[in-house]
Amino acid sequence: MPGLVNTAQAELFHTYQDGVDSPTLTGGSTRLPIPLHQDGGPLETLVDAYLHHEPLVGLPENIAVDGVKKKFGPFITARRAAIRYCLSVGLSPTAFPRTYLKVDKTQATLVAQLYEEMTPTPDDALTQAAYRALANESLAQWQIIKATGLHVEFSPTSRGEPDPYSNPRRLIQDVVENNHLFVTESRSAYGSESFKPDDSNPMLDQVPHERISGQVPLVNDIFRIVHDYFGHVREGLGFRAEGEYNTWRGHSVMYSPLARRAMTMELLVQNYWINYGPYGELNRNANVYETRYPRQRLGLLPEWVCE
């Protein structure tokens, strides 16, 4: 049970926990969504009830950034935003992990091999539904992040300028210290291949009502933002194999089971391919420019991969 600070919060919490299943999501631990309130109200009361300040148990906290030891841990603003989103769509915040886990390398190697051998199924109805759900839910999460005032720009690397996050941990510091984030533009960096428009991939749709650095972003750009914010920044998680695995664990609970199928392909499965696939030994010690990335494949692996 979350920390309840008064009787009113306790009563509201139990009302929420005992509520009926949400008709808008399928599977998982869901409840009726609580409407967003900009000026407080029942949603914010519950956010306070679920919020805690302790880091993940086992989290590597003291990390060298450019030769200087820095302490990383939870970013409370992002935790609050994540809880707010879950409650607003009927997902239970009790699903957020409290621990930092090691990668099961045997399973990771198996999943990497499955991805290597996978035949893309871009026209499959389930594939399309999963990726469409991922797109829609990522856009909804972005609205919650926007409300925090986060300022997002495309990385200057797309213009041939130096990478402001030459050490990826600087990304976390930038958000925590400046409420600012550079995101790599999908049109300039899309896996191991040059970017090509693809009408079959919902992640490559334009988001016409949004602007980043004066440009219309793609859904994939928004997905990168929510992954960095709710995955890495929220808990202070790194960008190597273990860090990416734990970002998937923490962020995946913010998606419906259907969207999670596609989200897992984009994050966990590709992370496993990078670190435990055919170029894993090279990639585990490579910098971002030396890393070999997988080819983008639209399809789904078995459900057990998401568990």
N, C-alpha and C positions, 0 to 999 in steps of 0.2 A: 504494500500500500504506500502511496506517496506521502510525503510529510504534510499533514493537515494542521494548519495553524489555528483554526477556530472551529466552533460548532457549525457555523454556516457553511464553511468549506466542506466539512465532513459530510453534512447532509447532501450537499450538491454532488459530491463525489460518489456517494452511494447511489443517488438517483441516476447518475450517469452510468455507473457500473451495472446497475440492475435494469437498464433500459433495453428496449427491443432492438433487434438487429436492424442495421441500416438497409433500406431497399436499394441504395445506390452502389453498394459494393458487394462483391461475391466472395464468400469464404473469409477465413481469418477472424480475428476478434474485433468486431465492429459494433458501433452503437449509432444511434441517431445523431446526425451532425448537429453541432451547436453553432448558431449564426455568429459571424464575426461582429464584434462591437469595437468601434474605434475609441469609445470613451469608457472602457471597462465593461462591467456586466458579468453575466454568468461564465462566459468563455474565459475572461481574464482571471476570474476567481479560480477556475479549475487549473489554468496555466500555473498559477502560484502554488496550487496544491501538489501538482506533479513535479515541479521543478526541484532539482537538487544540485549541489555545487561540487560534489566529489568527482575526481577524475576516474576514468575507467580503471578498474583494478588490474594491475599489471602493465599499465601504459608506460612506455619509455618516455620520461618527462624531460630529462636533461640532455639536450641535443646540441652538438656543435654546429653553428651556422657561421660560415666564413671564419672558422678558427676560434669562435667565441661561444662558450656554453650558454645556451638559452633554455629557459624552462617553458615547456608546452603543456597545455591542459585544456579543459573545457572553456569555451567562449560562451558565456551565459546568454548574451543577446541571441546567439544562434540556437542555443538550447530552447530558449523561450519561443522563438519563431517556429521551431520544429514541433514543439508541443502544441502551439496554437494551430498549426496546419492540421496536425492529426485530429485534434478535437473538432475542427471545423468540417472535416470530411467523414467523421465517424470512426476513426482508427484509434485504438487504445494506446496511449503513450507508455503503458507498462511494458510494451514489447521492445522498447529501446534497450540494447545490451548494456550491462553494467561492468563487463569485463573485456579485456584485450586478449585475444587468442592467437596462438600460433597457427600457421598454415599446415594443413594435412598435405604433405608433399606427395604422398602416393595418390590421393584423390586429385590433387591439382594436376599432376602429370597425366592422369587418365582423362580429365576434362580437356586439357590442352590437346591431347591426341584426338579426342572426339571432335573438337573444333577444326583441327587440321583436316580431318576426313569428311567433314560435314558437307553435304550438298545444299547450297542455298535454296530457299523456298520462298522467294519474294511474292509469289502469287497465291500462296496458301492462305486460306481465310483466317486460320488461327494466328499465323505469323502477322498478318496485317492487323488483326484486332489487338494483338499484344503490343505492337509498336505504336498503333494509334493511341492506345491507353497510356503508354509511356509518354508519348508526346503531350497529350492533354493534361496528365497529372503533373508533368514537369512544368508546364506553363502555369498551372495553378500554384505550385510551390513557389515559382518565381514571383507571383503576386505578393506572397507573404514576405519574401526576402526584400522586395522593393519597398515595402512598408517600413523596413528598418532604416531606410535612407542609404543603403549601400550604393556607392557610385561605381559603375562598371564601365570599363573602356576595353576596346580591342588592344591586344598586346602590340607594342611597336615592332615586334619581330616580323610582323607581316609586311612592314615597310623596309625591312632590311636593317633595322636598328638593333642595338644590344638588348638582350633578354633581361628585363628587370627582375626576373625570378631565376637567375642563373643557378641559385640554390633554391629548389622548390619550396623550402620552408619559409622563404621570404613572402610567399603568397599568403600564408597564414598570418605572418606578422603584419602585412599590409592591411588585411581586413581588420584584425584586432586593434591595431594602432591608428589606422587612418580611415576605417570604414570604406575602403577602396579596393577594387579588384581588377586586375588585368586578366582578360580571358583570351585564349588563342582562337583566332577566327577559323572556323571550319573550312572556309573557302581557301585558306592558305595552308592548312595542315589537317589532313584527313587520313590518319593511319599511314600506311606505307605507300599510298597511291596519291596522285594528284587529284584534286577535287573534280568530280563530274556530277552535274545535276542528274537526279534519279527520281522520277515521278513515283516509283514503286516504294520509296523509302520515306515514311512520314517524318523521320528525323531531319530530312533535308528540305522540308517545306519552309517557305518564308513565313515570318511572323510580321505581317504588314503594319500592325499597330505599334510595334516597338522600334526603338532606335538605340543602337550602340555605336558610339563614335560617329554619329550622323548617318549610319548605314542600317539598312533593314537586316536584322539577324535571321539566321536559320534556327529551327527548333533545336538542332544539335548544339548551337551556341548557348541557348538557354539551358539545355541539359548539362553542359559543362559548368555553367555557373552554379546550378543547384547542387551538382555533385561536389564541387569544390567547397561550397558553403555548408551544406548539410552533411557532407561526407568528411572532408578533411578539417575544415575550420572549426566546426562545432565541437569536436572532441580533441583537436590538436594532433591529428593523425598524419603520419608521414606518407611518402610517395613511392616507397619500395614495396616489395611483394607483401609483407605483413601489413604495412600501413594500408595498402589498397584493399586487402582482404577485409580488414576491420572497417574501412569506410563503407564497403559493400554491406557488411553486417548491419551497421548502424543506419544506413540510408535506405536499405531495401524494405525495412518495416514501414516506411512512409508511402509505399506503393501498394495498390491492390494486387491480389495474386496474379491477375492477368498481366498487368503492367510489369510486375516483377519478373515474369518470364523474359521479357525483352530487356529490361534493365540489367538483369544478370548476364545476358549475352554481351551487352555493351561494356560492362564493368568487370565483373568477376571472371568471366570466361576469357576475355581478352587479356586481363592481368595474368591469368594462369598461362595463357599461350606465351606471353612475353617472358615470364620468369621460369616456366617449367616446360616449354615447348621446344621446338628444334633449335632455337637460338638462346635457350634459357641461360646456359652457362656464360655466354657472352653478355647477355642483357643484364644479368644480375649485378655486374660490375661496371656497366656502361653509363655514360651520362646521357642526357635526353637526346643529344644529337647523334650519338653512336648507336642508340637503341634500335633494334629491328622490330617493326610493328607488324601485326597480322593484316592480311587483306580483309577488307570489310565484307562481311557476308550476312545477308538478311535471312534469318532462319532461327529456329529454336532447338535447343537440346532438351533431353528428357527433364521432367519436372523435378526429379531428385537433385539435379544440379542446383536448384534454387533453395533447397532446404538447408 
